[in-house]
Each structure stands twice: as C-alpha cells, then as structure tokens.
Amino acid sequence: MTSESSTRNSPDHSRIASIQKQVDRVIDDLRASLPKPDRLSAEERRGIIARYTAVLEGNFIYWMTGAWLAVRSDAARAKIVENLQEEVRDAHPLMMRKFAMAAGALPTTADTVAVHQSLTDMRLFIGRLSSVRIIVTMAFFEGLIQQFMPYLAELARLQGSSEMEYTDVHGVCDIGHTEELYRALDAEMKLADEPIAAGNTFFEGVDLLRTLIEHIVTGPAAMARADKQYDARARHVPAPGIGASAVPAQA
C-alpha cells in the first residue's frame, strides 16, 4: 500500500525532465553571456583562467564530497562515488594546475579575492547537505562544464598554451556525468524529506553557482560589486556593555 508521503515524494519522469529543461536554459543563457575570447585582452583572458582555477582546483572534490554526505539513495551514492574516484584516481586537480601554469594563469591574491564571497556562499550552501538541491546544482555544473571547456581551451590557446589535457578530458567525461546525475536525482527525490512541490527552491544552488561562474568571468567587476553588497549589509550596532559605543557588524 502506498502512503500519502511516498506518493507525494515520488517524482515522475516529467518532473525530472522539467528540472533538466530549466537547468539547460540557465546554461544556454550563461554561455550566451560569455565575452568573445579574441575580444578580450591578454590580462582579461589570464584572469578568467586564473579565477576558474582558484575555484575548481580546490573545491570541486569538496562539493562532490558534500553531495555524497547528503544523499540517501544507493543510486545517487554510487554515481557520486564513481565521479569522486575518477577525480582522485586521475588527479584532475593536477590537470587543472598544469593547464593554468601552461597558460601563465596561476591565481594571484587578487584573483582569489574576486571570487571569495560567491565561493563562500557556495561552500555554505553545500554545507547544509540538502541532497536534492545539491544534485540539481552539480548536474547544472557538469552540464555547463562540458560546454564551457571549448571556451576555456580557446582562452588558453590565445595565451599561447598547447596544454589541453584538462579541457579535453572534461569536455568528454562530463557528458556521461550529467546524465548519471539526473538518474541519481530521480532516485534521490523518491527518498527526500524535502517536499517535491517546493519547485524553484530546487534551484537555489544553481543560482549561487551561476553567480560564481559570472564572477569568474567578470573578475574585478565582481569584486567591486561584492564590496558594495558588503557595505550595504554592514551596519553599526551597540556593543554589549559599552553603552553608546558601536562596532561594525554584518546584518
């Protein structure tokens, strides 16, 4: 006998297809917004590669580990472990480092600071261990990366690099990863405690990750916006025990 709860939490294929369609639309919009590599200066191209490296080299495995900790279904766990094994066994962070070095694009302090706030937001999102939201987010990322790789490779080529192992590998393997993550999403949604009807809340991580990618591309402009956002949130509040004295605090 099927309980009301299990009926409510049993997604059908049309729901998965709808989620994938919305994610694909975000990917298409993001790709369309990318500046043409040959219209960028050498420093602008270097900055995009460097900020991408600052984010991906030390964080993708963390994101996928968070997904593994969050999920409950055997199918989702199996797919995520397979992805993690590939990342570690084939030393994908080393591929990333070699790619950046060959393009003269190792991250600087400024590159790291430019993506700091949006990367922090993404890390905190992963830390909440919301399984369905994380899988949707990682499916978005894997789908984006397979299409972003030719763009990243062209940036590196224009910088005089011929080291393309990272972009070649990820342009191919992430196609399968994306399909597998949507199958894992189907399995996970059947066990999720989160209400399936919570529509757009599934895309919270997609929005955060899209912002992070935009900041990778825009760099210094992103840092300026982040500074303004911090200033807008900052306010003075009385410090306990100091009467009218005030200290800066984030709202």
CORKAHU-V821157 format. One record per residue. N is the residue number from 1. RES is the residue in three letters. SS is DSSP state (H for helix, E for strand, C for the rest). NEAR is the number of other C-alpha atoms within 12 Angstrom. Layout:
BEGIN
n=N res=RES ss=SS near=NEAR
n=N res=RES ss=SS near=NEAR
END
This chain:
BEGIN
n=1 res=MET ss=C near=6
n=2 res=THR ss=C near=9
n=3 res=SER ss=C near=9
n=4 res=GLU ss=H near=9
n=5 res=SER ss=H near=17
n=6 res=SER ss=H near=18
n=7 res=THR ss=H near=18
n=8 res=ARG ss=H near=20
n=9 res=ASN ss=C near=25
n=10 res=SER ss=C near=27
n=11 res=PRO ss=C near=29
n=12 res=ASP ss=C near=19
n=13 res=HIS ss=H near=17
n=14 res=SER ss=H near=12
n=15 res=ARG ss=H near=23
n=16 res=ILE ss=H near=31
n=17 res=ALA ss=H near=19
n=18 res=SER ss=H near=20
n=19 res=ILE ss=H near=33
n=20 res=GLN ss=H near=32
n=21 res=LYS ss=H near=19
n=22 res=GLN ss=H near=24
n=23 res=VAL ss=H near=35
n=24 res=ASP ss=H near=26
n=25 res=ARG ss=H near=19
n=26 res=VAL ss=H near=28
n=27 res=ILE ss=H near=31
n=28 res=ASP ss=H near=20
n=29 res=ASP ss=H near=15
n=30 res=LEU ss=H near=29
n=31 res=ARG ss=H near=26
n=32 res=ALA ss=H near=16
n=33 res=SER ss=H near=17
n=34 res=LEU ss=C near=26
n=35 res=PRO ss=C near=21
n=36 res=LYS ss=C near=19
n=37 res=PRO ss=H near=27
n=38 res=ASP ss=H near=17
n=39 res=ARG ss=H near=14
n=40 res=LEU ss=C near=20
n=41 res=SER ss=C near=16
n=42 res=ALA ss=H near=21
n=43 res=GLU ss=H near=24
n=44 res=GLU ss=H near=28
n=45 res=ARG ss=H near=36
n=46 res=ARG ss=H near=39
n=47 res=GLY ss=H near=40
n=48 res=ILE ss=H near=48
n=49 res=ILE ss=H near=50
n=50 res=ALA ss=H near=42
n=51 res=ARG ss=H near=44
n=52 res=TYR ss=H near=43
n=53 res=THR ss=H near=38
n=54 res=ALA ss=H near=35
n=55 res=VAL ss=H near=38
n=56 res=LEU ss=H near=34
n=57 res=GLU ss=H near=30
n=58 res=GLY ss=H near=25
n=59 res=ASN ss=H near=23
n=60 res=PHE ss=H near=33
n=61 res=ILE ss=H near=29
n=62 res=TYR ss=H near=29
n=63 res=TRP ss=H near=39
n=64 res=MET ss=H near=41
n=65 res=THR ss=H near=30
n=66 res=GLY ss=H near=32
n=67 res=ALA ss=H near=42
n=68 res=TRP ss=H near=36
n=69 res=LEU ss=H near=23
n=70 res=ALA ss=H near=29
n=71 res=VAL ss=C near=38
n=72 res=ARG ss=C near=27
n=73 res=SER ss=C near=26
n=74 res=ASP ss=H near=20
n=75 res=ALA ss=H near=24
n=76 res=ALA ss=H near=39
n=77 res=ARG ss=H near=30
n=78 res=ALA ss=H near=23
n=79 res=LYS ss=H near=33
n=80 res=ILE ss=H near=41
n=81 res=VAL ss=H near=27
n=82 res=GLU ss=H near=25
n=83 res=ASN ss=H near=32
n=84 res=LEU ss=H near=26
n=85 res=GLN ss=H near=19
n=86 res=GLU ss=H near=21
n=87 res=GLU ss=H near=32
n=88 res=VAL ss=H near=21
n=89 res=ARG ss=H near=15
n=90 res=ASP ss=C near=18
n=91 res=ALA ss=C near=20
n=92 res=HIS ss=H near=30
n=93 res=PRO ss=H near=29
n=94 res=LEU ss=H near=20
n=95 res=MET ss=H near=26
n=96 res=MET ss=H near=40
n=97 res=ARG ss=H near=31
n=98 res=LYS ss=H near=27
n=99 res=PHE ss=H near=38
n=100 res=ALA ss=H near=41
n=101 res=MET ss=H near=25
n=102 res=ALA ss=H near=27
n=103 res=ALA ss=C near=33
n=104 res=GLY ss=C near=29
n=105 res=ALA ss=C near=32
n=106 res=LEU ss=C near=27
n=107 res=PRO ss=C near=32
n=108 res=THR ss=C near=22
n=109 res=THR ss=H near=15
n=110 res=ALA ss=H near=22
n=111 res=ASP ss=H near=33
n=112 res=THR ss=H near=33
n=113 res=VAL ss=H near=28
n=114 res=ALA ss=H near=36
n=115 res=VAL ss=C near=44
n=116 res=HIS ss=H near=31
n=117 res=GLN ss=H near=30
n=118 res=SER ss=H near=34
n=119 res=LEU ss=H near=37
n=120 res=THR ss=H near=22
n=121 res=ASP ss=H near=23
n=122 res=MET ss=H near=34
n=123 res=ARG ss=H near=30
n=124 res=LEU ss=H near=21
n=125 res=PHE ss=H near=28
n=126 res=ILE ss=H near=37
n=127 res=GLY ss=H near=23
n=128 res=ARG ss=C near=21
n=129 res=LEU ss=C near=28
n=130 res=SER ss=C near=32
n=131 res=SER ss=H near=41
n=132 res=VAL ss=H near=49
n=133 res=ARG ss=H near=43
n=134 res=ILE ss=H near=46
n=135 res=ILE ss=H near=53
n=136 res=VAL ss=H near=49
n=137 res=THR ss=H near=44
n=138 res=MET ss=H near=49
n=139 res=ALA ss=H near=47
n=140 res=PHE ss=H near=44
n=141 res=PHE ss=H near=40
n=142 res=GLU ss=H near=36
n=143 res=GLY ss=H near=38
n=144 res=LEU ss=H near=35
n=145 res=ILE ss=H near=39
n=146 res=GLN ss=H near=30
n=147 res=GLN ss=H near=29
n=148 res=PHE ss=H near=35
n=149 res=MET ss=H near=32
n=150 res=PRO ss=H near=25
n=151 res=TYR ss=H near=29
n=152 res=LEU ss=H near=45
n=153 res=ALA ss=H near=36
n=154 res=GLU ss=H near=29
n=155 res=LEU ss=H near=42
n=156 res=ALA ss=H near=37
n=157 res=ARG ss=H near=26
n=158 res=LEU ss=H near=27
n=159 res=GLN ss=C near=30
n=160 res=GLY ss=C near=21
n=161 res=SER ss=C near=23
n=162 res=SER ss=C near=22
n=163 res=GLU ss=C near=27
n=164 res=MET ss=C near=29
n=165 res=GLU ss=H near=28
n=166 res=TYR ss=H near=37
n=167 res=THR ss=H near=33
n=168 res=ASP ss=H near=26
n=169 res=VAL ss=H near=26
n=170 res=HIS ss=H near=34
n=171 res=GLY ss=H near=26
n=172 res=VAL ss=H near=21
n=173 res=CYS ss=H near=25
n=174 res=ASP ss=H near=30
n=175 res=ILE ss=H near=24
n=176 res=GLY ss=H near=22
n=177 res=HIS ss=H near=35
n=178 res=THR ss=H near=34
n=179 res=GLU ss=H near=27
n=180 res=GLU ss=H near=29
n=181 res=LEU ss=H near=43
n=182 res=TYR ss=H near=38
n=183 res=ARG ss=H near=32
n=184 res=ALA ss=H near=36
n=185 res=LEU ss=H near=45
n=186 res=ASP ss=H near=37
n=187 res=ALA ss=H near=30
n=188 res=GLU ss=H near=38
n=189 res=MET ss=H near=41
n=190 res=LYS ss=C near=32
n=191 res=LEU ss=C near=28
n=192 res=ALA ss=C near=32
n=193 res=ASP ss=C near=22
n=194 res=GLU ss=C near=24
n=195 res=PRO ss=C near=23
n=196 res=ILE ss=C near=29
n=197 res=ALA ss=C near=17
n=198 res=ALA ss=C near=18
n=199 res=GLY ss=H near=19
n=200 res=ASN ss=H near=19
n=201 res=THR ss=H near=21
n=202 res=PHE ss=H near=35
n=203 res=PHE ss=H near=28
n=204 res=GLU ss=H near=29
n=205 res=GLY ss=H near=38
n=206 res=VAL ss=H near=39
n=207 res=ASP ss=H near=30
n=208 res=LEU ss=H near=33
n=209 res=LEU ss=H near=43
n=210 res=ARG ss=H near=33
n=211 res=THR ss=H near=28
n=212 res=LEU ss=H near=36
n=213 res=ILE ss=H near=39
n=214 res=GLU ss=H near=32
n=215 res=HIS ss=H near=37
n=216 res=ILE ss=H near=40
n=217 res=VAL ss=H near=39
n=218 res=THR ss=H near=32
n=219 res=GLY ss=C near=37
n=220 res=PRO ss=H near=26
n=221 res=ALA ss=H near=21
n=222 res=ALA ss=H near=30
n=223 res=MET ss=H near=28
n=224 res=ALA ss=H near=20
n=225 res=ARG ss=H near=22
n=226 res=ALA ss=H near=27
n=227 res=ASP ss=H near=20
n=228 res=LYS ss=H near=14
n=229 res=GLN ss=H near=17
n=230 res=TYR ss=H near=18
n=231 res=ASP ss=H near=16
n=232 res=ALA ss=H near=14
n=233 res=ARG ss=H near=14
n=234 res=ALA ss=E near=15
n=235 res=ARG ss=E near=15
n=236 res=HIS ss=E near=16
n=237 res=VAL ss=E near=17
n=238 res=PRO ss=E near=14
n=239 res=ALA ss=C near=13
n=240 res=PRO ss=C near=10
n=241 res=GLY ss=C near=10
n=242 res=ILE ss=C near=10
n=243 res=GLY ss=C near=10
n=244 res=ALA ss=C near=11
n=245 res=SER ss=C near=12
n=246 res=ALA ss=E near=14
n=247 res=VAL ss=E near=16
n=248 res=PRO ss=E near=15
n=249 res=ALA ss=E near=15
n=250 res=GLN ss=E near=13
n=251 res=ALA ss=C near=12
END
